[in-house]
Amino acid sequence: MANITHKWKKVLAVSCSHAKYCDKEAWNAVMTFKSRFSPDTILHLGDFIDLSALMGNGIGSGSDGDEVTPDIDTGLMHLRELMAGCKNPYVLCGNHEDRAWKLTHSKNSVTSYCAHKIISAIEDTTKKLKARLIPYSGIEQIVDIADIGFTHGTCYGESAARDMAEQYCNGTRRKIVMGHTHRVAIQNARTYHGGTCYNIGTLTSRGALEYAKNRRSTFSWCQAWCWGEYCESLNQSSLQITQRGRGEAWRMPI
């Protein structure tokens, strides 16, 4: 019988860095971990820019911090830093990037022009990085690697991770990794096939986003990222979440 060697690869995933609202300590921790871990595959699961300036169909959030240029420039800088040197990079768009795609059809010509320019900047950056750009298609958005599905996420609320596990895990896809809610959670599906969702938090700090500062659910935000190993020939993986609570120091797993 032939001796079959199964190759395991390393993966790193982050979500919801929100450009100029990203916590610098959290981002530096991710970059330090990336350097030590040397992942084969890196994914940003979306909301790498914030686009609060395009909320309300281009009206903005009402915050004085809605400048477009530093938002876009910082978000794209983060993508370049995160994906540098990676042979298998993925950039998923989240619901925040999707604001630009929606507003390309705006009746306001200035808003439409701005949206087109933002999309061009995202596409040019990901092309130079040789990263696969995955549009935000809501519940249809999925990147499958071994037995893991990666997506920005669409569910919200206390049971978001459980609901995502039940929606997407099907026996072949045994894990789903999401961001979106800014929370950290690991929950199992209540289904015959089972499955687990890893909700991997945010890289912003609580209160950084003006439009979320009065929501009680913002207390549940947690800085984190996901990492692990996967084997495509075995359709198997092992995932971990590294996180820190408010006021805590980062403790690196390696």
Secondary structure, DSSP 8 states (H G I E B T S, - for coil): --------EEEEEE----GGGB-HHHHHHHHHHHHHH--SEEEE-S-SS--GGGHHHHT--S-TT--HHHHHHHHHHHHHHHHTT-SEEEEE--TTTHHHHHHTT-SSHHHHHHHHHHHHHHHHHHHHTT-EEE---GGG--EEETTEEE------STTHHHHHHHHH--SSS-EEEE-SS--EEEEE--SSS--EEEEE-BSB-TT-SGGGTT-GGGGG--EEEEEEEEETTTTEEEEEEEEE-TT-------
